[in-house]
């Protein structure tokens, strides 16, 4: 169902869904577009504040339900924070679901209204042995797009892996197949992701072998399959950007045109790409009708330089640099960073720059690193702050960026449903 209820609180939220082409899905049981239903419901409820959340990588539909139940539930438990919003406070919560789980379950019917299916973050990476290569191949074909060109290229790569699953040198035919795969999916280096190099990807994958990973990374980090990490990362990043710049930018625009409610955005992991893209619009050249009231980027899997005036050592502005000058943010921007997040700390630089990053807070900020490790940098507006307990007072101010060192309270990439993170979101909204 597009409107869901968290049983523990009897609290309703909307769950709007997009497909892998960036189009809003219409195959929900109620029929029609949920975006129009939400706008209609806004007119009826007249909320004072709208909180919009975007999950990141590794979020199929059951996982999205589970995450939003936990995130929104964690906020709702903080009664003192709710009380501070004022006697007339009428919130509305909206979760975005986009297919960010390679080989995930995208059925609306598979997540019950009582909280969704149990999400096993290790399910996609179990039993990775030569015996299941054919299953992995079939799943990869579906994930990357089942065209003759993609299927042919993946066949060569997986055959090379099957012949020698312990190899760390990519044979010539597999290297050629990687280039054909890149061409078939439209892979092009951008301001963040370097040119595809399957051999360097294998080397980088060995660095992150013991670390946590983003979805597909776990199953393909070994040996000859390591190069698929970078292609998959690029595809998922582009999908997040397309959905944010397109359908979600239009949706938030429609919300603003329908209500004067204050709107607050929160993204996690690749959801921070979605949120950033909402703010800058198509090709990063648009703007919203009026400013959102707060932005919180939790363990962001997006470049630390992406909001900056220049990317380190390049003189080129970050892709989202216009977000600070286009009038789309009226309040504070808050990020979280944690040394416990091995996905952003290790797997992220391995995917974008084919390098391993073991030092999370170096004196000299790296070229390749995520917001979840370093916060937003290069804007001149950023301020380093410690994350506070759930009773702390940040005193956030509009027009500032606060990078919260959250290592004490965020134990992993997805360990973000504690009261301290929820409190930071409330504080930003205030």
Secondary structure, 3 states (H helix, E strand, C coil): CCEEEECCCCEEEEEEEECCCCCECCCCCCCCCHHHHHHHHHHHHCCCEEEEEECCCCCCHHHHHHHHHHHHHHHHCCHHHHHHCCCCCCEEEEEEEECCCCCCCCCHHHCCCCCCCCCCCCHHHCCCCHHHHHHHHHHHHHHHCCCHHHHHHHHHHHHHHHHCCCCCCCCHHHHHHHHHHHHHHCCCCCCCCCCCCHHHHHHHHHHCCCCCCCCCHHHHCCHHHHHHHHHHHHHHHHHHHHHHHHHHHHHHHHHHHHCCCEEEEEEECCHHHHHHHHHHCHHHCCCCCCCECEEEEECCCCECCCCCCCCCCCCCCCCCHHHHCCCCECCCEEEEECCCCHHHHHHHHHHHCCCCCCCCCCCCCCCCCEHHHHCCCCCCCEEEEECCCCCCCCCCCCCCEEEEECCCCCCCCCCCCCHHHHHHHHHHHC
